[in-house]
């Protein structure tokens, strides 16, 4: 069975089919290229979005760390300034730090220390004004300073009382001595006593 097509006709049909395949091939290649470009663009958008989210996260973290450090710095400065004032003998009010639980606990302990110092000052003022024998609260068995201050105050009162008794005895001895000197004889001395 031989084909009855002429070579020109066969060539034209073959060329038409080949052109049709080339057009299909070009359409497929254009479709694949468009699809790849869209995927590339989508991937780039996703990468840019991820980078932006990460940058926002890092910036937020930096801001939060800065705020925390600033608050801690303020708390430390407040405590440090108070300690320096106490070191030079200044009487200060309680400090209040509530930014952080740890510093709030330090603040409470520091205020307890201030209260103890105020008690020491109050006791010293009482001793200076002559109110001997006053005592302050002993905070624990290891509270050597408060125990010593209480002992000192009580001992000063005992010494004052002993001094008063000695002074009274001296006064009585001087009076008796004067009576003896002023008496002319033993009968007069007995009458003067």
LOBADREN-87936 format. One record per residue: residue in one letter; x, y, z of N, C-alpha, C in turn. Coordinates in Angstrom, 3 decimals. Layout:
BEGIN
r,n_px,n_py,n_pz,ca_px,ca_py,ca_pz,c_px,c_py,c_pz
A,X,Y,Z,X,Y,Z,X,Y,Z $
...
***
This chain:
BEGIN
r,n_px,n_py,n_pz,ca_px,ca_py,ca_pz,c_px,c_py,c_pz
X,0.843,-1.155,0.000,0.000,0.000,0.000,0.896,1.228,0.000 $
X,0.911,1.796,-1.080,1.753,2.951,-1.237,0.935,4.199,-1.070 $
X,1.550,5.168,-0.567,0.883,6.426,-0.350,0.783,7.156,-1.670 $
X,-0.268,7.813,-1.856,-0.517,8.518,-3.091,-0.243,10.006,-2.947 $
X,0.420,10.362,-1.904,0.683,11.763,-1.678,1.937,12.151,-2.446 $
X,1.854,13.301,-2.875,3.014,13.805,-3.588,4.037,14.279,-2.575 $
X,5.314,14.305,-2.980,6.310,14.736,-2.034,6.082,16.150,-1.554 $
X,5.568,17.026,-2.334,5.326,18.403,-1.913,4.218,18.415,-0.872 $
X,3.181,17.656,-1.151,2.059,17.601,-0.211,2.541,16.990,1.101 $
X,3.316,15.932,0.959,3.834,15.281,2.160,4.708,16.261,2.918 $
X,5.532,17.026,2.259,6.400,18.005,2.885,5.601,19.079,3.560 $
X,4.598,19.536,2.949,3.754,20.595,3.540,3.048,20.084,4.795 $
X,2.529,18.846,4.739,1.840,18.281,5.905,2.842,18.054,7.034 $
X,4.018,17.535,6.685,5.042,17.282,7.692,5.489,18.589,8.327 $
X,5.651,19.609,7.522,6.065,20.909,8.029,4.978,21.485,8.930 $
X,3.719,21.308,8.547,2.609,21.812,9.365,2.582,21.102,10.712 $
X,2.791,19.779,10.699,2.782,19.008,11.958,3.966,19.441,12.816 $
X,5.135,19.594,12.184,6.325,20.003,12.929,6.123,21.396,13.514 $
X,5.499,22.308,12.778,5.223,23.654,13.267,4.237,23.587,14.424 $
X,3.240,22.734,14.306,2.245,22.567,15.370,2.937,22.062,16.647 $
X,3.852,21.091,16.518,4.592,20.582,17.673,5.490,21.660,18.277 $
X,6.113,22.447,17.420,6.943,23.536,17.923,6.096,24.547,18.691 $
X,4.897,24.853,18.167,3.997,25.791,18.873,3.556,25.217,20.222 $
X,3.223,23.921,20.223,2.843,23.263,21.490,4.021,23.273,22.472 $
X,5.181,22.979,21.938,6.383,22.977,22.755,6.636,24.368,23.343 $
X,6.476,25.389,22.513,6.671,26.773,22.973,5.636,27.135,24.042 $
X,4.342,26.706,23.832,3.293,26.978,24.826,3.629,26.277,26.140 $
X,4.073,25.011,26.061,4.431,24.269,27.282,5.617,24.940,27.978 $
X,6.606,25.339,27.210,7.766,26.003,27.776,7.373,27.332,28.413 $
X,6.501,28.102,27.754,6.025,29.368,28.331,5.240,29.116,29.612 $
X,4.396,28.070,29.623,3.614,27.735,30.823,4.548,27.368,31.969 $
X,5.537,26.525,31.701,6.484,26.090,32.735,7.290,27.287,33.235 $
X,7.722,28.168,32.322,8.474,29.350,32.711,7.626,30.276,33.572 $
X,6.358,30.505,33.194,5.445,31.342,33.995,5.212,30.734,35.380 $
X,5.002,29.424,35.408,4.765,28.728,36.673,6.001,28.856,37.570 $
X,7.190,28.647,37.005,8.438,28.757,37.769,8.633,30.182,38.273 $
X,8.331,31.172,37.454,8.461,32.567,37.872,7.494,32.903,39.006 $
X,6.253,32.388,38.903,5.259,32.625,39.973,5.714,31.963,41.273 $
X,6.232,30.749,41.182,6.729,30.053,42.377,7.928,30.801,42.970 $
X,8.817,31.262,42.089,9.978,32.029,42.538,9.533,33.295,43.255 $
X,8.569,34.004,42.682,8.051,35.226,43.279,7.372,34.945,44.606 $
X,6.593,33.870,44.672,5.912,33.476,45.909,6.935,33.136,46.996 $
X,7.985,32.425,46.620,9.033,32.064,47.571,9.748,33.310,48.093 $
X,10.040,34.243,47.183,10.679,35.491,47.591,9.798,36.274,48.562 $
X,8.485,36.324,48.288,7.550,37.008,49.199,7.550,36.334,50.575 $
X,7.568,35.005,50.573,7.581,34.265,51.834,8.879,34.538,52.597 $
X,10.006,34.569,51.886,11.286,34.846,52.537,11.296,36.271,53.110 $
X,10.821,37.238,52.332,10.769,38.624,52.802,9.854,38.728,54.016 $
X,8.685,38.059,53.971,7.754,38.079,55.098,8.407,37.476,56.341 $
X,9.102,36.357,56.184,9.774,35.703,57.304,10.851,36.610,57.891 $
X,11.623,37.263,57.032,12.675,38.167,57.510,12.062,39.341,58.266 $
X,10.967,39.892,57.747,10.297,41.018,58.420,9.781,40.586,59.790 $
X,9.161,39.404,59.861,8.649,38.899,61.147,9.810,38.690,62.121 $
X,10.917,38.112,61.638,12.070,37.906,62.507,12.655,39.238,62.979 $
X,12.728,40.211,62.087,13.227,41.533,62.489,12.323,42.175,63.531 $
X,11.013,42.039,63.350,10.078,42.578,64.349,10.262,41.882,65.694 $
X,10.438,40.573,65.640,10.658,39.815,66.865,11.943,40.256,67.551 $
X,13.023,40.398,66.789,14.302,40.819,67.358,14.190,42.231,67.927 $
X,13.536,43.131,67.201,13.367,44.507,67.699,12.549,44.526,68.986 $
X,11.478,43.740,69.030,10.649,43.649,70.237,11.468,43.094,71.401 $
X,12.260,42.072,71.113,13.100,41.489,72.165,14.113,42.521,72.665 $
X,14.705,43.281,71.764,15.689,44.305,72.162,15.019,45.368,73.033 $
X,13.822,45.801,72.645,13.101,46.816,73.423,12.768,46.271,74.820 $
X,12.289,45.028,74.884,11.949,44.442,76.185,13.184,44.284,77.067 $
X,14.288,43.835,76.480,15.526,43.698,77.252,15.984,45.074,77.737 $
X,15.887,46.083,76.889,16.268,47.446,77.286,15.428,47.923,78.468 $
X,14.119,47.695,78.384,13.222,48.124,79.473,13.578,47.396,80.766 $
X,13.831,46.086,80.668,14.195,45.322,81.862,15.501,45.823,82.456 $
X,16.487,46.050,81.593,17.786,46.521,82.085,17.647,47.907,82.708 $
X,16.855,48.772,82.095,16.654,50.120,82.636,15.993,50.042,84.009 $
X,14.967,49.191,84.147,14.296,49.064,85.442,15.238,48.480,86.496 $
X,16.016,47.466,86.116,16.971,46.889,87.055,18.031,47.925,87.433 $
X,18.458,48.687,86.447,19.459,49.723,86.703,18.919,50.773,87.671 $
X,17.679,51.187,87.472,17.071,52.161,88.394,17.010,51.604,89.808 $
X,16.587,50.335,89.918,16.483,49.711,91.237,17.850,49.632,91.905 $
X,18.855,49.207,91.149,20.200,49.119,91.707,20.730,50.498,92.091 $
X,20.456,51.493,91.271,20.911,52.853,91.587,20.246,53.344,92.868 $
X,18.954,53.079,93.014,18.237,53.521,94.217,18.831,52.873,95.466 $
X,19.091,51.577,95.380,19.678,50.871,96.528,21.083,51.405,96.800 $
X,21.876,51.574,95.754,23.242,52.060,95.907,23.262,53.464,96.515 $
X,22.403,54.338,96.022,22.352,55.703,96.551,21.957,55.693,98.031 $
X,21.020,54.840,98.391,20.598,54.749,99.796,21.731,54.248,100.676 $
X,22.461,53.257,100.192,23.591,52.717,100.967,24.662,53.791,101.144 $
X,24.927,54.562,100.098,25.919,55.639,100.202,25.485,56.686,101.217 $
X,24.199,57.015,101.239,23.711,57.999,102.218,23.892,57.475,103.640 $
X,23.572,56.206,103.845,23.726,55.616,105.178,25.197,55.595,105.572 $
X,26.078,55.310,104.594,27.513,55.230,104.877,28.067,56.556,105.384 $
X,27.475,57.672,104.966,27.960,58.975,105.440,27.160,59.482,106.635 $
X,26.278,58.621,107.173,25.578,58.968,108.401,24.226,59.616,108.215 $
X,23.743,59.701,107.011,22.446,60.338,106.768,21.319,59.381,107.144 $
X,20.293,59.919,107.759,19.100,59.135,108.082,18.155,59.262,106.890 $
X,17.754,58.115,106.330,16.921,58.149,105.126,15.585,57.472,105.389 $
X,14.624,57.761,104.514,13.326,57.097,104.574,13.452,55.711,103.957 $
X,12.429,54.897,104.153,12.408,53.577,103.527,12.459,53.724,102.019 $
X,13.080,52.735,101.374,13.083,52.735,99.918,11.989,51.799,99.442 $
X,11.416,52.136,98.308,10.329,51.326,97.756,10.696,50.933,96.334 $
X,10.864,49.629,96.121,11.168,49.103,94.795,10.170,47.992,94.538 $
X,9.343,48.161,93.506,8.324,47.144,93.230,8.397,46.635,91.801 $
X,9.460,47.016,91.056,9.556,46.610,89.654,9.819,45.119,89.507 $
X,10.484,44.525,90.476,10.984,43.182,90.322,10.862,42.482,91.668 $
X,10.463,41.223,91.645,10.236,40.496,92.902,11.516,40.380,93.724 $
X,12.646,40.108,93.052,13.901,39.976,93.779,14.300,41.302,94.414 $
X,14.150,42.395,93.671,14.506,43.697,94.223,13.500,44.144,95.278 $
X,12.263,43.736,95.153,11.284,44.051,96.197,11.682,43.358,97.499 $
X,12.189,42.137,97.386,12.647,41.416,98.571,13.891,42.096,99.152 $
X,14.800,42.524,98.288,15.981,43.258,98.760,15.541,44.552,99.426 $
X,14.560,45.217,98.830,14.041,46.464,99.393,13.470,46.229,100.788 $
X,12.718,45.152,100.954,12.144,44.826,102.262,13.249,44.567,103.283 $
X,14.240,43.790,102.889,15.358,43.508,103.799,16.123,44.782,104.139 $
X,16.323,45.624,103.140,17.027,46.891,103.367,16.237,47.778,104.315 $
X,14.920,47.818,104.152,14.084,48.625,105.049,14.107,48.074,106.458 $
X,14.201,46.743,106.613,14.361,46.159,107.946,15.677,46.629,108.574 $
X,16.725,46.671,107.742,18.019,47.162,108.213,17.909,48.623,108.646 $
X,17.194,49.425,107.855,16.996,50.834,108.222,16.245,50.957,109.542 $
X,15.246,50.128,109.738,14.474,50.161,110.987,15.385,49.839,112.174 $
X,16.269,48.874,111.994,17.214,48.532,113.056,18.136,49.708,113.348 $
X,18.622,50.377,112.308,19.480,51.551,112.507,18.727,52.656,113.242 $
X,17.455,52.831,112.907,16.658,53.856,113.605,16.519,53.511,115.088 $
X,16.358,52.222,115.387,16.280,51.797,116.787,17.594,52.097,117.502 $
X,18.727,51.852,116.812,20.028,52.150,117.420,20.148,53.641,117.714 $
X,19.725,54.460,116.739,19.790,55.917,116.916,18.884,56.350,118.059 $
X,17.689,55.752,118.136,16.745,56.097,119.200,17.315,55.728,120.569 $
X,17.921,54.556,120.654,18.508,54.145,121.927,19.663,55.063,122.301 $
X,20.511,55.405,121.339,21.634,56.316,121.616,21.114,57.675,122.080 $
X,20.049,58.163,121.461,19.457,59.445,121.851,18.919,59.370,123.278 $
X,18.283,58.258,123.619,17.774,58.093,124.990,18.926,58.085,125.994 $
X,19.998,57.388,125.646,21.144,57.326,126.566,21.738,58.713,126.759 $
X,21.875,59.445,125.647,22.439,60.802,125.732,21.561,61.704,126.603 $
X,20.237,61.543,126.509,19.330,62.400,127.272,19.171,61.935,128.716 $
X,19.843,60.830,129.093,19.796,60.382,130.475,18.783,59.289,130.742 $
X,18.069,58.835,129.737,17.097,57.753,129.904,17.840,56.424,129.806 $
X,18.579,56.117,130.882,19.396,54.905,130.898,18.535,53.698,131.252 $
X,18.944,52.521,130.751,18.202,51.296,131.025,17.217,50.939,129.932 $
X,17.035,51.823,128.957,16.144,51.499,127.834,16.786,50.397,127.003 $
X,15.947,49.590,126.373,16.464,48.498,125.542,15.758,48.503,124.190 $
X,16.357,47.779,123.247,15.756,47.596,121.931,15.579,46.108,121.670 $
X,14.793,45.812,120.685,14.437,44.431,120.366,15.667,43.667,119.853 $
X,15.915,42.511,120.442,16.962,41.617,119.962,16.324,40.746,118.886 $
X,16.874,40.801,117.685,16.228,40.171,116.527,16.514,38.685,116.389 $
X,17.614,38.213,116.958,17.923,36.777,116.911,18.978,36.481,117.958 $
X,19.288,35.200,118.126,20.341,34.819,119.069,21.693,35.343,118.617 $
X,21.860,35.599,117.331,23.133,36.063,116.788,23.214,37.591,116.719 $
X,22.222,38.282,117.254,22.177,39.750,117.193,23.089,40.339,118.267 $
X,24.380,40.309,118.005,25.386,40.737,118.971,25.285,42.241,119.246 $
X,25.065,43.032,118.200,25.033,44.488,118.385,23.892,44.914,119.303 $
X,22.676,44.438,119.041,21.543,44.843,119.889,21.704,44.326,121.323 $
X,22.229,43.112,121.464,22.479,42.599,122.818,23.492,43.489,123.540 $
X,24.543,43.872,122.823,25.584,44.718,123.430,25.043,46.093,123.791 $
X,24.250,46.690,122.887,23.672,48.002,123.191,22.743,47.930,124.398 $
X,21.929,46.886,124.482,21.044,46.717,125.641,21.861,46.561,126.923 $
X,22.924,45.745,126.871,23.775,45.553,128.051,24.431,46.869,128.450 $
X,24.890,47.638,127.476,25.522,48.929,127.754,24.533,49.871,128.438 $
X,23.304,49.936,127.927,22.309,50.833,128.504,21.983,50.436,129.943 $
X,21.815,49.153,130.167,21.498,48.665,131.517,22.687,48.889,132.459 $
X,23.904,48.640,131.960,25.099,48.832,132.782,25.298,50.309,133.118 $
X,25.007,51.189,132.160,25.104,52.631,132.440,24.105,53.045,133.518 $
X,22.889,52.474,133.478,21.910,52.791,134.528,22.411,52.300,135.880 $
X,22.974,51.086,135.929,23.498,50.541,137.177,24.630,51.418,137.713 $
X,25.517,51.847,136.788,26.633,52.701,137.211,26.142,54.049,137.714 $
X,25.111,54.601,137.092,24.563,55.880,137.562,23.965,55.714,138.949 $
X,23.206,54.617,139.145,22.602,54.389,140.464,23.684,54.199,141.522 $
X,24.728,53.466,141.140,25.845,53.250,142.071,26.554,54.577,142.360 $
X,26.704,55.396,141.339,27.328,56.708,141.516,26.480,57.586,142.422 $
X,25.157,57.533,142.236,24.264,58.318,143.099,24.374,57.856,144.551 $
X,24.454,56.557,144.761,24.595,56.032,146.122,25.932,56.466,146.720 $
X,26.994,56.407,145.913,28.321,56.813,146.389,28.327,58.299,146.731 $
X,27.694,59.104,145.866,27.627,60.546,146.120,26.859,60.821,147.417 $
X,25.753,60.086,147.638,24.977,60.262,148.868,25.806,59.875,150.092 $
X,26.554,58.788,149.960,27.420,58.376,151.081,28.487,59.431,151.337 $
X,29.084,59.974,150.270,30.102,61.012,150.447,29.503,62.231,151.133 $
X,28.284,62.582,150.727,27.622,63.738,151.328,27.399,63.495,152.813 $
X,26.935,62.283,153.150,26.705,61.947,154.557,28.013,61.944,155.347 $
X,29.096,61.431,154.730,30.400,61.411,155.413,30.880,62.841,155.642 $
X,30.696,63.718,154.650,31.106,65.117,154.791,30.303,65.777,155.904 $
X,28.987,65.512,155.956,28.154,66.107,157.009,28.588,65.618,158.382 $
X,28.865,64.319,158.483,29.288,63.774,159.782,30.650,64.359,160.155 $
X,31.531,64.455,159.164,32.859,65.028,159.426,32.732,66.469,159.897 $
X,31.862,67.199,159.252,31.657,68.605,159.633,31.074,68.690,161.041 $
X,30.160,67.766,161.347,29.570,67.747,162.682,30.639,67.458,163.729 $
X,31.544,66.541,163.403,32.637,66.216,164.345,33.526,67.436,164.539 $
X,33.862,68.091,163.426,34.737,69.262,163.506,34.052,70.373,164.292 $
X,32.760,70.565,164.065,32.040,71.644,164.750,31.767,71.331,166.226 $
X,31.790,70.064,166.610,31.491,69.698,168.002,32.717,69.956,168.871 $
X,32.464,70.466,170.121,33.558,70.777,171.032,33.887,69.584,171.903 $
X,32.912,68.783,172.160,33.186,67.584,172.920,32.244,66.487,172.508 $
X,32.387,65.317,173.130,31.642,64.141,172.726,30.139,64.303,173.001 $
X,29.763,65.036,174.061,28.334,65.250,174.359,27.688,66.128,173.310 $
X,28.403,67.131,172.923,27.869,68.040,171.899,27.755,67.297,170.554 $
X,28.758,66.425,170.275,28.731,65.651,169.035,27.507,64.754,168.983 $
X,27.208,64.092,170.131,26.024,63.231,170.210,24.760,63.997,170.018 $
X,24.725,65.232,170.496,23.524,66.072,170.359,23.350,66.568,168.934 $
X,24.472,66.783,168.254,24.396,67.272,166.879,23.990,66.182,165.861 $
X,24.143,64.937,166.230,23.802,63.874,165.282,22.342,63.690,165.329 $
***
